[in-house]
Amino acid sequence: MALPGVYRPQGDTRLLARVLAREPLRPGARVLEIGTGTGALALHAAARGARVTAVDVAWRAVVTARLNARRRRLPLRVVHGDFAAADIGTPFDLVVSNPPYVPAPGTALPSRGPERAWDAGSDGRGVIDRICASAPSLLRPGGVLLMVHSGMCGARQTVDGLTAVGLDAKVTARTVVPWGPVLRSRRTWLQRQGLAAEGEELEELVVIRAQYSQAPA
């Protein structure tokens, strides 16, 4: 279930869930989900015996995730706030995120409304880059980050950003989905920005896996 305005699981969530299902996860492993929404991915990890913390900036998402955990009778700690400022405790064995990644006019991220779940600045990297920079402080040595986002945001840039802070990063899954209503409503702007070709109707989604194996050089 999801309260009004909370991002419901879609193709990106399902892709990341498939990758998460293949990731080794020992019972009691510490897991963090950044931007939990309904809590779907966090609860997937909790069902496998992990100790999971989920964080979201939207109170409605926090309430939704808590209700879904109660309905499924799974232990889940849900924290309200920005992942970099909230009291989440570190480090983690696994960090999972389906962050906002849709390019939007302007550089400021929305501070309210459902758009917070997808709008991420003019290049779509307003949250992605922050997660990349924070990954070493969130992960224990050997810990893994799994993050999904649109190919429109630059998978290579994400891999390079994670490599620069000491992680071994690569794209481990890809899929193609039809454009949703948000991208369709921004077609002209996306074309002007060089982010989409005329007549484009499909969006590539990628999952990046990054393992923290050493400190940055």
C-alpha positions, 0 to 999 in steps of 0.5 A: 500500500502507499499513501497519496503522493508516495512513489509506488514500485515501478520498473526501476524498483522491480529491476533493482529488486531482481539484482538485490535478490541475487546479492549475497546477504547473510542473516543479520547483515546491516542494510540501508535503503535511501529513499525507501518510498513504500519500503518495498526494497527494504522489506525484501532485505528484511524478509531475508533476515537482514537488519534494515534501516530505511530513510526518506525525506517525505513523512508520507513515505515514512508512514507508508513504509512503517505500515507496510512493515507492520502488515508484513510483520517484518522488523524495519527501522524507518527514519525521516530525513536526508540520508546524510543528516539523519541518525541512521548509524554506520557503516552498512554491509549493503546500501540500496537506493532508487534515488530521484533521477529525472532531469528537471528544469532548474537546479534546486531540488523540490522541497515538497510534493510527490516530485521529490521522488523523481525530480533531480536537477537539470542533469538528473544527478542532484541526489546520485552524486551525493550518494556517490560521494557519501558511499565510503562513509556509509559502507563498511570495507567490503560493503556494497552499494546497489543503485538504479537510475536512468541511462539519461543521467550517465551511467559512466559518470556514476561508475567514474564517481564511485571509482574516484572515492575508492569503490569497484563499480560497474553496471550489472543490469540494464533494461528498457522501459517506455517513457512515463508521463513525467518524461513525456511532459518534458519532451521538448525541454529534454530535446533542447538539453540534448538528453533525448532525441526527437521521437524517443519513446524508450528509457534505459534503466541501469543498476550500478553495483559498487563494492568498497574495497579500499580507501581512495588513493 
